[in-house]
């Protein structure tokens, strides 16, 4: 079974690049095209926030145009700090679960052997994320209802420190509460997030913590200088392909999607030392 995890599309009004230079709509469309042609097809697409750049109605219109393609499976979304919750709900209420809760975009869905719990970590007007008591109560009830099942949790803000000051200042501030609940229940296979525009892998006990690079293709500069400003580089967009089998369990593979040539076959050179050769040694 395959699940495609993407995030941070940052869709803009047509003809208006993000940050004045990034053609995010083109990059997002390229990533969605890749997802649509995966073989085997995924059973779900999980998008963890920042679907548009400024929460504008015309951005959501363009987003719906991008999503209005023959995607092979259901699409599950939550907002990020660049989204506006009410505009998000109004534009995307036709997607599963988006309109299920009157206060937050939070819901549950079953994908194969997994119960997916989608959480709304947005704090209006802030870059960081938070799970307030009401949202933690929803999570508690959802985890209780999922007892005996494997669980995936999706939200925008990563619950992990990276050592990159610009990232850590806008992470999920209630990360300890989230991770404690995952550990207590013991059946949370992975927590999926975006926000940081980088592939980030960590673990908390038996739970994988996965933050996917931006589909929009502008990826954060990695620097461990605490005084450094935040910059980005134009790089390929990313997809985490989550593969589940009963034998291997859950694996996550990063698929980078850029306008680069290929594919090319691997060519084994005659002097390659890893090739077994038959016959007497010379």
Protein Blocks (a to p, Z undefined) as FASTA:
>chain_A
ZZdddehklpacehiaghhlacfklmmmmmmmmmmmgccddfbdcdeejkbfnopaklmm
mmmmmmmccdfbdcdddddfkbcfklmmmmmmmpghklmpmkbccddddehjbccddddf
bdehiabdcddfklmmmmmmmmmmmgoiacddddfbdcbdehiaklmmmmcfklmmmmmm
mmmnopafbacdehjopacdddehjaccdddddfklpacdddfbfkbccddddddddddd
ddddfklopadddddddddeddddddddfklmkbccedjdZZ
